[in-house]
Amino acid sequence: MGLRPLRAAGASVTAIDTAPRTAAVGPAETAAQRSLRTPKDVIYDEILARIEPASAVRMARPELTARVERLVAEIADQRRLLINQQEQRELAGAMVDDMIALGPLESLLRDDTVSDILVNGPRQIYAERRGKLVLTEVHFRNNLHVLHVAQRIASSIGRRVDESSPMLDARLADGSRVNVIIPPLSLKGPCISIRKFTRSFLDFSKLIAFKSVSPELAQALEIASQCRLNILISGGTGSGKTTLLNAMSSLIEPGERVVTIEDTAELQLQQPHVVPLETRPPNVEGKGQVTQRDLVRNALRMRPDRIIVGEVRGGEAFDMMQAMNTGHNGSMSTVHANSTRDALSRVENMVMMANVSLPSRAIRGQIVSALDLVVQIERMRDGTRRVTEVSEVVGMEQEIITLSNLFTFKYEGHNPDGTLTGSFERSGVRPRFLPRLENYGLASAFMKAIGAKGGEG
């Protein structure tokens, strides 16, 4: 990738030439395709052919934009292309995004209503708004353009994405999570999936307003967190597990030492004494990997009051259960599962992945001793994320873990606008962990929240 100064008269700007000219991604452009190029395509190609990766990233965006706008105007005039001033400014802005940002995706990244961005090749880009995926009008020029953005993401964290390393997990500077997969594994061209990092903190009052929980359910979860119950949050991808975990963690006392463990940092704990830990992938030689299990083991040596694992997905589940059973009450985590009972089955399977020579009954006994509550959250077809079950881990009957539902969401119908209606039903069952709540003076309030006899009011 050589350095080439801009040859336009009076132009001293240099830029990043990150689009590989020889990458084998998709078919080569045909003569018929070249004949269909718009004036914008012609200007775009000419500028890309005359720039170098030297100083654009070090320039202030307004200065770089002004210089590229002048160069676009010069080329349009020299080539006698029909493109007005507004289109020239838009093209210059798009080129600057390509030089120092993520190209066409920048408009979606700046849109606060967008939570997920899904790129399926150059012409099919979806965005999730308010829980629903919509096809956007944003597009890339071709497969090389998508690959250019993917490689920019990889290079920003010292990684690479190419045919020899066609998959990538990364994080943008703002904390957003990114997954990239390219040909030959992807048959539709390079694909990019971005889970945007939200800076807005959702507490339980906002979750009630969004109808994700009822006031009684919110109070029960607040008390459970405050009284240091061990809690597992279960749900599918994009169901709101991390958002709920953030809300529940807001009830942790400021004086407690909390260690968080994540693959990609997403938690937004509000307490002053938080130590966030993040895993590290292997380098290009396949060495240097640090897993969640490594971090959980290390966290036990850091004198934590609570350990919060962003998501258990492997052998670290065994170490997490051990931590919950050895005095680290109030620990929390999330897991991918379709129900509270499925969540426990998944945890059992993950403990087995730790190569622990324990019979199934012993593993289930560990789970029962470790966990107090399992909370199921789902993204429903109207886009709303709702807590659908809150189950207490009661004990074991022979070989089976027994659960008792404290709250269950019952679907009732839908409104004319398509939103679902329902109610959060309370079982009124007296939980076995009630003596622990009495130590905090919150047993009566919890009983009232779940509709059990003995609660005040």
Sine and cosine of phi, psi and omega as CSV:
sin_phi,cos_phi,sin_psi,cos_psi,sin_omega,cos_omega
0.00,0.00,1.00,-0.10,-0.13,-0.99
-0.99,0.16,0.17,-0.99,0.04,-1.00
-0.98,-0.20,0.82,-0.57,-0.04,-1.00
-0.76,-0.65,0.89,-0.46,0.04,-1.00
-0.94,0.34,0.50,-0.87,0.07,-1.00
-0.89,0.45,0.71,-0.71,-0.06,-1.00
-0.99,-0.12,-0.06,1.00,0.01,-1.00
-0.92,0.40,0.63,-0.78,-0.04,-1.00
-0.87,0.50,0.74,-0.67,0.07,-1.00
0.97,0.22,0.02,1.00,-0.03,-1.00
-0.99,-0.15,0.82,-0.57,0.01,-1.00
-0.92,-0.40,0.01,1.00,-0.05,-1.00
-0.95,0.33,0.58,-0.81,0.16,-0.99
-0.85,-0.53,0.39,-0.92,-0.09,-1.00
-0.57,-0.82,0.02,-1.00,-0.10,-1.00
-1.00,-0.01,0.86,-0.51,0.02,-1.00
-0.99,-0.14,0.98,0.18,-0.10,-1.00
-0.99,-0.13,-0.18,0.98,0.02,-1.00
-0.98,0.22,0.94,-0.35,-0.06,-1.00
-0.91,0.42,0.73,-0.68,-0.08,-1.00
-0.99,0.13,-0.28,0.96,-0.09,-1.00
-0.88,-0.48,0.08,1.00,-0.03,-1.00
-0.90,0.43,0.69,-0.72,-0.01,-1.00
-1.00,-0.03,0.98,0.19,0.02,-1.00
-0.82,-0.57,0.97,-0.23,0.02,-1.00
0.99,0.13,0.22,-0.98,-0.04,-1.00
-0.95,0.32,0.44,-0.90,0.04,-1.00
-0.93,0.37,0.44,-0.90,-0.02,-1.00
-0.94,0.34,0.75,-0.66,-0.01,-1.00
-1.00,0.02,0.19,-0.98,0.02,-1.00
-0.89,0.46,-0.61,0.79,0.01,-1.00
-0.90,0.44,-0.64,0.77,0.02,-1.00
-0.92,0.40,-0.63,0.78,0.02,-1.00
-0.90,0.44,-0.55,0.83,-0.03,-1.00
-0.94,0.33,-0.33,0.94,-0.03,-1.00
-1.00,-0.05,0.05,1.00,-0.03,-1.00
-0.92,0.39,0.64,-0.77,0.02,-1.00
-1.00,0.10,0.23,-0.97,0.10,-0.99
-0.81,0.58,-0.58,0.81,0.03,-1.00
-0.89,0.45,-0.64,0.77,0.03,-1.00
-0.89,0.45,-0.66,0.75,-0.01,-1.00
-0.88,0.47,-0.74,0.68,0.00,-1.00
-0.89,0.45,-0.69,0.73,-0.02,-1.00
-0.85,0.53,-0.76,0.65,-0.02,-1.00
-0.89,0.46,-0.64,0.77,-0.04,-1.00
-0.92,0.39,-0.65,0.76,0.02,-1.00
-0.92,0.38,-0.68,0.73,0.01,-1.00
-0.88,0.47,-0.49,0.87,0.01,-1.00
-0.97,0.25,-0.19,0.98,-0.11,-0.99
-0.86,-0.52,0.30,0.95,-0.03,-1.00
-0.89,-0.46,0.28,-0.96,-0.01,-1.00
-0.71,-0.70,0.43,-0.90,0.00,-1.00
-0.99,0.11,0.95,0.30,-0.09,-1.00
-0.88,-0.47,-0.92,0.39,-0.19,-0.98
-0.86,-0.51,-0.04,1.00,-0.08,-1.00
-0.86,0.50,-0.67,0.75,-0.04,-1.00
-0.92,0.39,-0.31,0.95,0.00,-1.00
-1.00,-0.10,-0.10,1.00,-0.02,-1.00
-1.00,0.00,0.49,-0.87,0.12,-0.99
-0.92,0.39,0.62,-0.79,-0.07,-1.00
-0.84,0.54,-0.69,0.72,0.00,-1.00
-0.86,0.50,-0.65,0.76,0.00,-1.00
-0.92,0.39,-0.70,0.72,0.01,-1.00
-0.89,0.45,-0.67,0.74,0.01,-1.00
-0.88,0.48,-0.69,0.72,-0.01,-1.00
-0.88,0.47,-0.66,0.75,-0.02,-1.00
-0.94,0.35,-0.65,0.76,0.02,-1.00
-0.92,0.38,-0.60,0.80,0.05,-1.00
-0.86,0.50,-0.67,0.74,0.04,-1.00
-0.89,0.45,-0.64,0.76,-0.01,-1.00
-0.93,0.37,-0.64,0.77,0.04,-1.00
-0.88,0.48,-0.69,0.72,0.00,-1.00
-0.90,0.45,-0.65,0.76,0.00,-1.00
-0.90,0.44,-0.71,0.71,-0.01,-1.00
-0.91,0.40,-0.67,0.74,0.03,-1.00
-0.87,0.49,-0.62,0.78,0.01,-1.00
-0.95,0.33,-0.70,0.72,-0.02,-1.00
-0.90,0.44,-0.63,0.78,-0.05,-1.00
-1.00,-0.02,0.00,1.00,0.00,-1.00
0.80,0.60,0.77,0.63,-0.01,-1.00
-1.00,-0.06,0.62,-0.79,-0.01,-1.00
-1.00,0.09,1.00,-0.04,0.02,-1.00
-0.54,-0.84,0.85,-0.52,-0.09,-1.00
-0.98,0.19,0.09,-1.00,-0.08,-1.00
-0.89,0.45,-0.62,0.78,0.02,-1.00
-0.89,0.46,-0.69,0.72,0.03,-1.00
-0.91,0.41,-0.58,0.81,0.05,-1.00
-0.89,0.45,-0.68,0.74,0.02,-1.00
-0.91,0.42,-0.65,0.76,0.02,-1.00
-0.90,0.44,-0.66,0.75,0.01,-1.00
-0.91,0.42,-0.68,0.74,0.02,-1.00
-0.88,0.47,-0.67,0.74,0.04,-1.00
-0.88,0.47,-0.65,0.76,0.02,-1.00
-0.91,0.41,-0.62,0.79,0.00,-1.00
-0.93,0.36,-0.62,0.79,0.05,-1.00
-0.90,0.44,-0.64,0.77,0.08,-1.00
-0.86,0.52,-0.63,0.77,0.04,-1.00
-0.92,0.39,-0.58,0.82,-0.06,-1.00
-0.96,0.27,-0.66,0.75,-0.14,-0.99
-0.83,-0.56,0.01,1.00,-0.03,-1.00
-0.65,-0.76,-0.58,-0.82,-0.09,-1.00
-0.92,-0.39,0.54,0.84,0.15,-0.99
0.86,0.50,-0.71,-0.70,-0.07,-1.00
-0.86,0.51,-0.33,0.94,-0.04,-1.00
-0.97,0.24,-0.25,0.97,-0.08,-1.00
-0.86,0.51,-0.63,0.77,-0.01,-1.00
-0.89,0.45,-0.59,0.81,0.03,-1.00
-0.96,0.27,-0.58,0.81,0.04,-1.00
-0.91,0.41,-0.52,0.85,0.00,-1.00
-0.99,0.12,-0.17,0.98,-0.03,-1.00
-1.00,0.08,0.92,-0.38,-0.06,-1.00
-0.93,0.36,-0.28,0.96,0.01,-1.00
-0.99,0.14,-0.19,0.98,-0.03,-1.00
-1.00,-0.06,0.78,-0.62,0.02,-1.00
-0.96,-0.29,-0.49,0.87,0.02,-1.00
-0.69,-0.72,0.59,-0.81,0.06,-1.00
-0.82,-0.58,0.81,-0.59,-0.06,-1.00
-0.82,-0.57,0.91,-0.41,-0.02,-1.00
-0.97,-0.23,0.91,-0.40,0.05,-1.00
-0.94,-0.33,0.97,0.26,-0.08,-1.00
0.99,0.14,-0.05,-1.00,-0.15,-0.99
-0.95,0.31,-0.43,0.91,-0.16,-0.99
-0.93,-0.37,0.01,1.00,-0.06,-1.00
-0.78,-0.62,0.99,-0.15,-0.03,-1.00
-0.83,-0.55,0.87,-0.49,0.00,-1.00
-0.97,-0.24,0.47,-0.89,0.10,-1.00
-0.73,-0.68,0.62,-0.79,0.08,-1.00
-0.99,-0.11,0.84,-0.54,0.07,-1.00
-0.81,-0.59,0.81,-0.58,0.02,-1.00
0.78,0.62,0.67,0.74,0.11,-0.99
1.00,0.10,-0.01,1.00,-0.02,-1.00
-0.83,-0.56,0.64,-0.77,0.02,-1.00
-0.99,0.10,0.72,-0.69,0.05,-1.00
-0.75,-0.66,0.59,-0.81,0.05,-1.00
-0.98,0.20,0.80,-0.59,-0.04,-1.00
-1.00,-0.07,0.17,-0.98,0.08,-1.00
-1.00,0.01,-0.04,1.00,0.02,-1.00
-0.94,0.34,0.62,-0.78,0.06,-1.00
-0.44,-0.90,0.35,-0.94,0.11,-0.99
-1.00,-0.09,0.23,-0.97,-0.01,-1.00
-0.97,0.25,-0.64,0.77,-0.03,-1.00
-0.23,-0.97,-0.06,-1.00,-0.01,-1.00
-0.89,0.46,-0.60,0.80,0.02,-1.00
-0.89,0.45,-0.57,0.82,0.02,-1.00
-0.91,0.42,-0.67,0.74,0.05,-1.00
-0.90,0.44,-0.70,0.71,-0.01,-1.00
-0.89,0.46,-0.60,0.80,0.04,-1.00
-0.84,0.55,-0.72,0.70,0.02,-1.00
-0.93,0.38,-0.66,0.75,0.01,-1.00
-0.88,0.48,-0.67,0.75,0.00,-1.00
-0.94,0.35,-0.51,0.86,0.08,-1.00
-0.90,0.43,-0.68,0.74,0.04,-1.00
-0.88,0.48,-0.71,0.71,-0.02,-1.00
-0.90,0.45,-0.71,0.71,-0.05,-1.00
-0.92,0.40,-0.43,0.90,-0.02,-1.00
-0.93,0.37,-0.35,0.94,0.02,-1.00
-0.90,-0.44,0.28,0.96,0.04,-1.00
0.96,0.28,0.41,0.91,0.02,-1.00
-0.91,-0.41,-0.02,-1.00,0.05,-1.00
-0.65,-0.76,0.41,-0.91,0.11,-0.99
-0.68,-0.73,0.90,-0.44,-0.01,-1.00
-0.41,-0.91,-0.17,-0.99,-0.07,-1.00
-0.90,0.44,-0.49,0.87,0.02,-1.00
-0.99,0.14,-0.33,0.95,0.04,-1.00
-0.65,-0.76,0.97,0.24,-0.22,-0.98
-1.00,0.09,0.06,1.00,0.03,-1.00
-0.81,-0.59,0.55,-0.84,-0.05,-1.00
-0.51,-0.86,0.72,-0.69,0.22,-0.98
-0.91,-0.41,0.77,-0.63,-0.09,-1.00
-0.52,-0.85,0.04,-1.00,0.06,-1.00
-0.69,-0.73,0.72,-0.69,0.05,-1.00
-0.97,0.26,0.18,-0.98,-0.03,-1.00
-0.87,0.49,-0.48,0.88,-0.02,-1.00
-1.00,0.05,0.05,1.00,0.02,-1.00
0.99,-0.14,-0.08,1.00,-0.01,-1.00
-0.92,0.39,0.62,-0.79,0.01,-1.00
-1.00,0.04,0.61,-0.79,-0.03,-1.00
-0.73,-0.68,0.69,-0.73,0.18,-0.98
-0.83,-0.56,0.70,-0.71,0.00,-1.00
-0.81,-0.59,0.69,-0.73,0.15,-0.99
-0.63,-0.77,0.75,-0.67,-0.11,-0.99
-0.81,-0.59,0.19,-0.98,0.10,-0.99
-0.85,0.53,0.52,-0.85,0.19,0.98
-1.00,0.08,-0.06,1.00,-0.02,-1.00
-0.96,0.30,-0.62,0.78,0.04,-1.00
-1.00,-0.08,0.81,-0.58,-0.04,-1.00
-1.00,0.02,-0.04,1.00,-0.05,-1.00
-0.94,-0.35,0.28,0.96,-0.08,-1.00
1.00,-0.04,0.00,-1.00,0.00,-1.00
-0.87,0.49,0.70,-0.71,0.02,-1.00
-0.86,-0.51,0.70,-0.71,-0.02,-1.00
-0.80,-0.60,0.76,-0.64,0.05,-1.00
-0.86,-0.51,0.83,-0.56,-0.05,-1.00
-0.85,-0.53,0.84,-0.55,0.16,-0.99
-0.98,-0.19,0.95,-0.30,-0.11,-0.99
-0.93,0.36,0.62,-0.78,0.06,-1.00
-0.99,0.11,0.83,-0.56,-0.01,-1.00
-0.99,-0.13,0.74,-0.67,0.02,-1.00
-1.00,0.02,-0.21,0.98,-0.01,-1.00
-0.99,0.15,0.79,-0.61,-0.02,-1.00
-1.00,-0.03,0.81,-0.59,0.00,-1.00
-0.98,-0.20,0.92,-0.39,0.10,-0.99
-1.00,-0.06,-0.04,-1.00,-0.09,-1.00
-0.92,0.39,-0.48,0.88,0.04,-1.00
-0.89,0.45,-0.60,0.80,0.04,-1.00
-0.96,0.28,-0.59,0.81,0.04,-1.00
-0.91,0.42,-0.57,0.82,0.08,-1.00
-0.91,0.41,-0.68,0.73,0.01,-1.00
-0.88,0.47,-0.57,0.82,0.02,-1.00
-0.99,0.16,-0.03,1.00,-0.01,-1.00
0.90,0.43,0.47,0.88,0.10,-0.99
-0.98,0.22,-0.50,0.87,0.04,-1.00
-0.62,-0.78,0.31,-0.95,0.14,-0.99
-1.00,-0.03,0.29,-0.96,0.03,-1.00
-0.85,0.53,-0.63,0.78,0.00,-1.00
-0.93,0.37,-0.67,0.74,0.03,-1.00
-0.90,0.44,-0.67,0.74,0.03,-1.00
-0.87,0.50,-0.68,0.73,0.00,-1.00
-0.90,0.44,-0.64,0.77,0.01,-1.00
-0.89,0.46,-0.68,0.73,0.00,-1.00
-0.94,0.35,-0.58,0.81,0.06,-1.00
-0.89,0.46,-0.71,0.71,0.01,-1.00
-0.91,0.41,-0.66,0.75,0.01,-1.00
-0.86,0.52,-0.66,0.75,0.01,-1.00
-0.94,0.34,-0.70,0.72,-0.04,-1.00
-0.90,0.44,-0.57,0.82,-0.05,-1.00
-1.00,-0.01,0.22,0.97,0.14,-0.99
0.88,0.47,0.71,0.71,0.20,-0.98
-0.98,0.18,0.51,-0.86,0.07,-1.00
-1.00,0.09,0.83,-0.56,-0.20,-0.98
-0.79,-0.62,0.70,-0.71,0.10,-1.00
-0.90,-0.44,0.81,-0.59,0.03,-1.00
-0.97,-0.23,0.80,-0.59,-0.09,-1.00
-0.88,-0.48,0.54,-0.84,0.04,-1.00
0.14,-0.99,0.10,-1.00,0.01,-1.00
-1.00,0.08,-0.01,-1.00,0.04,-1.00
-0.90,0.44,0.76,-0.65,0.03,-1.00
0.96,0.29,0.30,0.95,-0.04,-1.00
-0.99,0.10,-0.22,0.97,0.01,-1.00
0.96,-0.26,0.35,0.94,-0.03,-1.00
-0.88,0.48,-0.74,0.68,-0.04,-1.00
-0.92,0.40,-0.62,0.78,0.04,-1.00
-0.87,0.49,-0.70,0.71,0.02,-1.00
-0.92,0.40,-0.64,0.77,0.03,-1.00
-0.88,0.47,-0.65,0.76,0.06,-1.00
-0.87,0.49,-0.69,0.72,-0.02,-1.00
-0.90,0.44,-0.67,0.74,-0.02,-1.00
-0.93,0.36,-0.56,0.83,-0.02,-1.00
-0.94,0.35,-0.28,0.96,-0.02,-1.00
-0.92,0.38,-0.26,0.97,0.01,-1.00
-1.00,0.00,0.00,1.00,0.04,-1.00
-0.94,0.35,0.68,-0.74,-0.01,-1.00
-0.90,0.44,0.65,-0.76,-0.03,-1.00
-0.86,0.51,-0.43,0.90,-0.05,-1.00
-0.99,0.14,-0.10,0.99,-0.04,-1.00
-0.99,0.11,0.59,-0.81,0.06,-1.00
-1.00,-0.02,0.88,-0.48,-0.08,-1.00
-0.90,-0.44,0.79,-0.61,0.09,-1.00
-0.94,-0.33,0.83,-0.55,0.03,-1.00
-0.96,-0.29,0.59,-0.81,-0.04,-1.00
-0.75,-0.66,0.84,-0.54,-0.05,-1.00
-0.58,-0.82,0.42,-0.91,0.18,-0.98
-0.95,0.32,-0.70,0.72,0.06,-1.00
-0.71,-0.70,0.83,-0.55,-0.12,-0.99
-0.88,0.47,0.88,-0.48,0.04,-1.00
-0.76,-0.65,-0.42,0.91,-0.07,-1.00
-0.90,0.43,0.59,-0.81,0.00,-1.00
-0.82,-0.58,0.92,0.40,-0.01,-1.00
-0.94,0.33,0.65,-0.76,-0.10,-1.00
-1.00,-0.07,-0.10,0.99,-0.07,-1.00
-0.97,0.23,0.41,-0.91,-0.02,-1.00
-0.98,0.22,-0.45,0.90,-0.11,-0.99
-0.96,-0.29,0.95,0.31,-0.01,-1.00
-0.85,-0.52,0.75,-0.66,0.05,-1.00
-0.91,-0.41,0.98,-0.20,0.00,-1.00
-0.99,0.10,0.75,-0.67,0.06,-1.00
-0.88,-0.48,0.57,-0.82,-0.04,-1.00
-0.70,-0.71,0.65,-0.76,-0.01,-1.00
-0.93,0.37,0.26,-0.96,0.04,-1.00
-0.78,-0.63,0.79,-0.61,0.02,-1.00
-0.97,0.26,0.28,-0.96,0.06,-1.00
-0.92,0.38,0.45,-0.89,0.05,-1.00
-0.98,0.19,-0.09,-1.00,-0.08,-1.00
-0.89,0.45,-0.37,0.93,0.06,-1.00
-1.00,0.04,0.00,1.00,0.00,-1.00
0.99,0.15,0.31,0.95,-0.05,-1.00
-0.88,-0.48,0.24,-0.97,0.11,-0.99
1.00,0.08,0.18,0.98,-0.03,-1.00
-0.94,0.34,0.66,-0.75,0.12,-0.99
-0.83,-0.56,0.89,-0.46,-0.10,-1.00
-1.00,-0.05,0.17,-0.99,0.07,-1.00
-0.89,0.46,-0.57,0.83,0.00,-1.00
-0.90,0.43,-0.65,0.76,0.07,-1.00
-0.85,0.52,-0.67,0.74,-0.06,-1.00
-0.95,0.30,-0.59,0.81,0.06,-1.00
-0.89,0.45,-0.69,0.73,0.04,-1.00
-0.88,0.48,-0.67,0.74,0.00,-1.00
-0.93,0.38,-0.59,0.81,-0.01,-1.00
-0.88,0.48,-0.53,0.85,0.01,-1.00
-0.91,0.43,-0.34,0.94,0.02,-1.00
-1.00,-0.06,0.07,1.00,-0.09,-1.00
-0.97,-0.24,0.24,0.97,0.01,-1.00
0.80,0.60,0.81,0.58,0.02,-1.00
-0.99,0.14,0.51,-0.86,0.22,-0.98
-0.99,0.11,-0.62,0.78,0.06,-1.00
-0.69,-0.72,0.52,-0.86,0.12,-0.99
-0.87,-0.49,0.79,-0.61,0.03,-1.00
-0.87,-0.49,0.90,-0.44,0.04,-1.00
-0.98,-0.18,0.87,-0.50,-0.06,-1.00
-0.80,0.60,-0.67,0.74,0.05,-1.00
-0.33,-0.95,0.83,-0.56,0.09,-1.00
-1.00,0.06,0.72,-0.69,-0.03,-1.00
-0.58,-0.82,0.12,0.99,-0.03,-1.00
-0.34,-0.94,-0.55,-0.84,-0.08,-1.00
-0.89,0.46,-0.29,0.96,0.02,-1.00
-0.90,0.43,-0.27,0.96,0.04,-1.00
-0.87,0.49,-0.60,0.80,0.01,-1.00
-0.90,0.43,-0.72,0.69,0.00,-1.00
-0.92,0.40,-0.56,0.83,0.04,-1.00
-0.91,0.41,-0.69,0.72,0.04,-1.00
-0.89,0.45,-0.63,0.78,0.04,-1.00
-0.89,0.47,-0.67,0.74,0.00,-1.00
-0.89,0.45,-0.69,0.73,0.01,-1.00
-0.90,0.43,-0.47,0.89,-0.02,-1.00
-1.00,0.01,-0.04,1.00,-0.08,-1.00
-0.83,-0.55,0.63,0.78,0.17,-0.99
0.99,-0.13,-0.02,1.00,0.00,-1.00
-0.99,-0.11,0.86,0.52,0.01,-1.00
-0.91,0.41,0.47,-0.88,-0.03,-1.00
1.00,0.03,0.14,0.99,0.02,-1.00
-0.98,0.22,0.46,-0.89,-0.07,-1.00
-0.64,-0.77,0.37,-0.93,0.08,-1.00
-0.31,-0.95,0.11,-0.99,0.07,-1.00
-0.80,-0.60,0.32,-0.95,0.01,-1.00
-0.48,-0.88,0.50,-0.87,0.08,-1.00
-0.99,0.10,0.89,-0.47,0.05,-1.00
-0.27,-0.96,0.28,-0.96,-0.09,-1.00
-0.99,-0.11,-0.18,0.98,0.02,-1.00
-0.34,-0.94,0.18,-0.98,0.00,-1.00
-0.91,0.41,-0.60,0.80,0.03,-1.00
-0.94,0.34,-0.65,0.76,0.07,-1.00
-0.87,0.49,-0.56,0.83,0.00,-1.00
-0.88,0.48,-0.67,0.74,0.01,-1.00
-0.93,0.37,-0.60,0.80,0.06,-1.00
-0.89,0.45,-0.64,0.77,0.03,-1.00
-0.91,0.41,-0.67,0.74,0.04,-1.00
-0.88,0.48,-0.67,0.74,0.03,-1.00
-0.87,0.50,-0.70,0.71,0.02,-1.00
-0.90,0.44,-0.61,0.79,-0.01,-1.00
-0.94,0.33,-0.55,0.83,0.08,-1.00
-0.89,0.45,-0.62,0.78,0.05,-1.00
-0.90,0.44,-0.50,0.86,0.02,-1.00
-0.92,0.40,-0.31,0.95,0.00,-1.00
-0.98,0.20,0.09,1.00,0.00,-1.00
0.86,0.51,0.60,0.80,0.04,-1.00
-1.00,0.02,0.80,-0.60,-0.04,-1.00
-1.00,0.10,0.94,0.35,0.02,-1.00
-0.85,-0.53,0.64,-0.77,0.08,-1.00
-0.93,0.36,0.34,-0.94,-0.05,-1.00
-0.85,0.53,-0.62,0.78,-0.02,-1.00
-0.89,0.46,-0.64,0.77,0.00,-1.00
-0.92,0.39,-0.62,0.78,0.02,-1.00
-0.90,0.43,-0.69,0.72,0.02,-1.00
-0.90,0.43,-0.58,0.81,0.07,-1.00
-0.89,0.46,-0.64,0.77,0.06,-1.00
-0.88,0.47,-0.68,0.73,-0.02,-1.00
-0.90,0.44,-0.69,0.72,0.00,-1.00
-0.89,0.45,-0.66,0.75,0.00,-1.00
-0.94,0.35,-0.50,0.87,-0.11,-0.99
-1.00,0.10,-0.71,0.71,-0.18,-0.98
-0.99,-0.12,0.60,-0.80,0.10,-1.00
-0.96,-0.28,-0.70,0.72,-0.07,-1.00
-0.73,-0.68,0.57,-0.82,0.18,-0.98
-0.84,-0.55,0.81,-0.59,-0.05,-1.00
-0.92,-0.40,0.84,-0.54,0.01,-1.00
-0.98,-0.19,0.77,-0.63,0.05,-1.00
-0.80,-0.60,0.62,-0.79,-0.05,-1.00
-0.71,-0.71,0.49,-0.87,0.19,-0.98
-1.00,-0.10,0.91,-0.41,-0.09,-1.00
-1.00,0.06,0.11,-0.99,-0.16,-0.99
-0.93,0.37,-0.29,0.96,0.08,-1.00
-1.00,0.04,0.07,1.00,0.02,-1.00
1.00,-0.03,-0.21,0.98,-0.01,-1.00
-0.97,0.23,0.67,-0.74,0.08,-1.00
-0.99,-0.12,0.86,-0.51,-0.07,-1.00
-0.77,-0.64,0.57,-0.82,0.20,-0.98
-0.96,0.27,0.84,-0.54,-0.08,-1.00
-0.96,-0.27,-0.37,0.93,0.02,-1.00
-0.51,-0.86,0.62,-0.79,0.24,-0.97
-0.78,-0.62,0.92,-0.40,-0.11,-0.99
-0.89,-0.46,0.70,-0.71,0.13,-0.99
-1.00,0.05,0.69,-0.73,0.11,-0.99
-0.99,0.10,0.96,-0.26,-0.18,-0.98
-0.99,0.11,-0.78,0.63,-0.08,-1.00
0.17,-0.98,-0.48,-0.87,0.00,-1.00
-0.76,-0.65,0.63,-0.78,0.17,-0.99
-0.88,-0.47,0.95,-0.31,-0.13,-0.99
0.85,0.53,-0.94,-0.34,-0.05,-1.00
-0.97,-0.24,0.05,1.00,-0.16,-0.99
-0.94,-0.33,0.73,-0.69,0.11,-0.99
-0.97,0.26,0.76,-0.65,-0.01,-1.00
-0.98,-0.19,0.68,-0.73,0.01,-1.00
-0.86,-0.51,0.45,-0.89,0.07,-1.00
-0.74,-0.67,0.88,-0.47,-0.02,-1.00
-0.96,0.26,0.81,-0.59,0.08,-1.00
-1.00,-0.05,-0.59,0.81,0.05,-1.00
-0.69,-0.72,0.57,-0.82,0.09,-1.00
-0.59,-0.81,0.74,-0.67,0.06,-1.00
-1.00,0.08,0.80,-0.60,0.00,-1.00
-0.94,-0.34,0.87,-0.49,0.04,-1.00
-0.94,0.33,0.71,-0.70,-0.03,-1.00
-0.88,-0.48,-0.50,0.87,-0.02,-1.00
0.23,-0.97,-0.35,-0.94,0.01,-1.00
-0.58,-0.81,0.44,-0.90,0.01,-1.00
-0.99,0.10,0.22,-0.97,0.05,-1.00
-0.84,0.54,-0.48,0.88,0.00,-1.00
-0.99,0.12,0.07,1.00,0.06,-1.00
1.00,-0.09,-0.17,0.99,0.02,-1.00
-0.95,0.30,0.56,-0.83,-0.05,-1.00
-1.00,0.08,0.49,-0.87,0.09,-1.00
-0.87,-0.50,0.47,-0.88,0.00,-1.00
-0.01,-1.00,-0.06,-1.00,-0.02,-1.00
-0.66,-0.75,0.44,-0.90,0.06,-1.00
-0.99,-0.10,0.96,-0.27,-0.05,-1.00
-1.00,0.05,0.64,-0.77,0.00,-1.00
-0.96,-0.28,0.68,-0.74,-0.05,-1.00
-0.99,0.12,-0.47,0.88,-0.05,-1.00
0.96,0.28,0.24,0.97,-0.02,-1.00
-0.98,0.19,0.71,-0.70,0.00,-1.00
-0.96,0.27,0.87,-0.49,-0.08,-1.00
-0.98,0.21,0.43,-0.90,-0.02,-1.00
-0.96,0.28,-0.35,0.94,-0.03,-1.00
-1.00,0.02,0.23,0.97,-0.05,-1.00
-0.84,0.54,-0.62,0.78,0.03,-1.00
-0.85,0.52,-0.52,0.85,0.03,-1.00
-0.93,0.36,-0.56,0.83,0.03,-1.00
-0.95,0.33,-0.52,0.86,0.03,-1.00
-0.90,0.44,-0.50,0.87,0.03,-1.00
-0.90,0.43,-0.40,0.92,0.02,-1.00
-0.98,-0.20,0.02,1.00,-0.01,-1.00
0.95,0.32,0.40,0.92,-0.09,-1.00
-0.87,-0.50,0.21,0.98,-0.04,-1.00
-0.90,0.43,-0.70,0.71,-0.02,-1.00
-0.90,0.43,-0.65,0.76,0.01,-1.00
-0.90,0.44,-0.62,0.78,0.01,-1.00
-0.93,0.38,-0.67,0.74,0.01,-1.00
-0.88,0.48,-0.63,0.78,0.04,-1.00
-0.91,0.42,-0.66,0.75,-0.03,-1.00
-0.89,0.46,-0.62,0.79,-0.05,-1.00
-1.00,-0.01,0.00,1.00,0.03,-1.00
0.97,0.24,0.45,0.89,-0.03,-1.00
-1.00,-0.01,0.44,-0.90,0.05,-1.00
-0.93,0.38,0.65,-0.76,-0.04,-1.00
0.97,-0.25,-0.24,0.97,0.07,-1.00
-0.98,0.21,0.52,-0.85,-0.01,-1.00
-0.94,0.34,0.59,-0.81,0.11,-0.99
1.00,-0.07,0.00,0.00,0.00,0.00
